[in-house]
Amino acid sequence: MQAYKTYARINPSGELAITKLPFAPGALVEVLVVGAERSAAEREQEWGRLMMTVQELPQAAAISDTDIAAEIDVVRAAR
């Protein structure tokens, strides 16, 4: 199954138009419309999962607190 994800806004008339889809003309497609608005709790959970994943990367083990503090100083000095 080929899947294609995009975002679109509902028109003032309540209609939705999606253009330039990567499917052949006349192809039968399944359409699922899901609201993209998430609650603050959902965004917080998603952020937490992302941070845990990043912290588990092998590259993360090579970064020290000193490295992080130095990077913060560089960014602040550039403001």
N, C-alpha and C positions, 0 to 999 in steps of 0.2 A: 504494500500500500504506500503510495506516495502522499506525503503530507506537506502542506504549505501553511505557514503561519504569517499573519499580517494583522495590522490594526487599522480600524476605520471608524469614522464617527457616523452616528445616526443623523440623517438629514432632518431639518426642521419638520418635514412632512412625515417623519417617522420611518422613512425608508433607508435602506442600506444598499450602497452600490460598491462593488469591489471590481477593480479593473486590472488588466494585465496579469491575469492568472496563468501559471505555468502548466496548463492543461490543454489538450487538443480541443478545438471547437467540437461541440456535440458530446463531449465526454460526460459521463454521469459522475457527479461528485456528491459527497456527503457534506452537509453544512451543519456546523455546530456554532451557535452564537453564545458567547460567555462574556458577561460584564468584566471589564478589566480593573475595576475599582476594588481595591483591597482595604481591609480595615487596618488600623494601626497595629493591632496585635498580629495580624497575618504578615505585615511587612517586617515587624520585629522578629518574628519566628524565622522568616526567610533570610533576613540579615544574619541572624545567629547561626543558621545552618551554613551559610556562605563563609562566615568567619571561621567556623570549625573546620571546614574543608580546606581553607587557605592555610590555617595553622598546622594542618596535618601534612602539607606538602613538604617533601625533602628539603627544598630550598629554604623553607622557613626556619629550619633548625640551624642554618648557617648565619642567621641574622641575630646580632646581639642587641641588648638594650642600648649599648653605647652607639651602635650603628643607627638605631632608630632615633635617638636623641640628636645625633649629628644631622640626620636628614631633616628633622623638624627645625633645627637651627638654620639650615640652608634655606628652607622654604620661608621661614619667618623673616630672614634677612633680605629676601628678594621682594618683599612687599613694600 
